[in-house]
Amino acid sequence: MKIKIKETQNPTILKFEFPDFITQNESFEFKNIDEAKNSPLAQQLFYLPFVKTVYISSNFIAIERFSIVDWNDVQDAVAEQIEDYVNTGAKIIIEDVLKPKKSAITVYGETTPNPSTLKFVVSKLLTKTAVEFKNIDETTASPLAKELFQFSFVKEIFIDENYISVTKYEVANWEEITLEIRTFIKQYIENGGTVVDETLIVQDANQDKQQIKNFDNLDTTSQQIINILEEYVKPAVAADGGNILFDSYDEESKRVKVILQGSCNGCPSSTFTLKSGIENMLKDMLNDKDIIVEALNA
């Protein structure tokens, strides 16, 4: 069996890909040799002094290194060690017979107006608080998002209610990667993986403005704008795998600033939606033809 070495967006993490799946619909993360009791291969890898974390999932093993070495100096030796182990016929993962049965779910992909973003809808509630991740360093609250960033083509992730919006880099085509992502998400959730730990979510200033305690401190027009966005706009953009947050309203210039998330961020049609949809709606419902809507991250 020949292992392929692939870089990830995180320079400390390297993927060692297999030609076939190596786990039984499961994903594993080991921080040390004691945690890796059901993976003799992971335990063997932890004897290497530079190995910090070992991830095993679908068709790859990803290794996070300490900074004492560069991957260029050791990656070939690591790949050879993995190949030698696998070629002996030894098991990579020893199944735990006491592990509870997984709960079956469905996951399907939906296209969005943003050609770079696909929405993966799950048949269960994932989170009550929308979260967006621009890179792997932001994924403290979402182990699933951290795992998804191991895929080299994943650029951004947005999770809300029962769906996950994945934005890719242009180097990959959806036809080639959709099944891989869908299968990974399905297996991860079915095996009890944590999607979002809401206790670890760090609220940003824009999300705080939507909270009742801060909402009451806003001026009347800002409150009206938030109510309109919540009732009329958010359901529509959520259907497309995105989200919109109120940022500010300037009474003098009549300028409304918003934040776009998920598939809405970077979408080619977002400017049209802002001007022809949201802006016109606010003008009509607030009876003010001078209102201008601007997306800070469009």
TANORGI-V548541 format. One line per field, one symbol per residue. phi: phi as a letter, one per 40 degrees, with the letter a starting at -180 (. if undefined). burial: I if it has 24 or more other ideal C-beta (glycine too) atoms within 12 Angstrom, else O. Layout:
phi = ???
burial = ???
This chain:
phi = .bcbcbcbccccbbbbcbcbcbbcfbbbbbcaccccccbdccccccccccccabbbafbabbbcbcccbbddcbccccdcccccccccgcccbcccccccccccbbbbcbcbccccbbbbcbcacbacbcbbbcaccccdcbdcccccccccccbabbbafbabcbbbcccbbddcbdcccdcccccccccgcccbcccbcccccccccccdccdccccccccccccccccbcddcccccgbabbcbabbcccgcbbbbbbgcccgcdccccccccbcccccdccbfacccbbbccbc
burial = OOIOIIOIIIOIIIIIIIOOOIIOIIIIIIOOOOOIOIIOIIIIIIOIOIIIIIIIIIIIIIIIIOOOOOIOOIIOOIIOIIOOIIOOOOOIIOOOOOOOOOOOIOIOIIOIIIOIIIIIIIOOOIIOIIIIIOOIOIIOIIIIIIIIIIIIIIIIIIIIIIIIIIIIOOOOOIOOIIOIIIIIIIIIIIIOIIIIOOOOIOOOOIIOIIOOOOOOOIOOIIOIIIOIIOOOIIOOIIIIIIIIIIIIIOOOOOIIIIIIIIIIIIIOOIOOIIOOIIIOIIOOOIOOOOIOIIIOII
